[in-house]
Amino acid sequence: MTSAPHESRLLDGEDLPERVADGPLHPDALKDEERLVLLVKPEIFNGLDYVREKIILTSRPRSKPARVDGILGYAALRRAATPDPESGLYRQRVFFQLPHDRNNRRDNGTHREGSPLEAVDPATVQARVPGFKTHRSQGKPCPADQLAGTRQSSD
């Protein structure tokens, strides 16, 4: 299947090579990233419990990806980025949320606790570094919060 010019598409699990499978991304898949571009204010992005992190194939490695629903940000690739040898397209990381995702309210979304496989804590997202899950992204209190709550209740 040949991609049309300026087309971006989310990769299905079958399209991903082993080293870029769903879930935690391998740093090698991100080596061409130059910087992250947020399409929302940083305080909104970083204030979310989680964002979905995926690799897409695109012909425009430095531009906003087309046709990614709920996109919040993306990685702009360096000028010397190398395209995928099989498709001729570039691998670009995108961050997004879907309508049924939890947006910091426990009564909102299907993931009141836990998170989708590709979800990461937005506070852990950096160029060339895969994001990762935290207590916050899993919808659980941070251990420090639990400790503070214990101290308060024992007073």
Helices and strands as residue ranges (DSSP letters): E 8-10, G 13-15, G 18-20, G 27-30, E 33-38, H 42-47, E 51-58, E 71-77, E 90-96, E 119-120, G 122-124, H 143-154
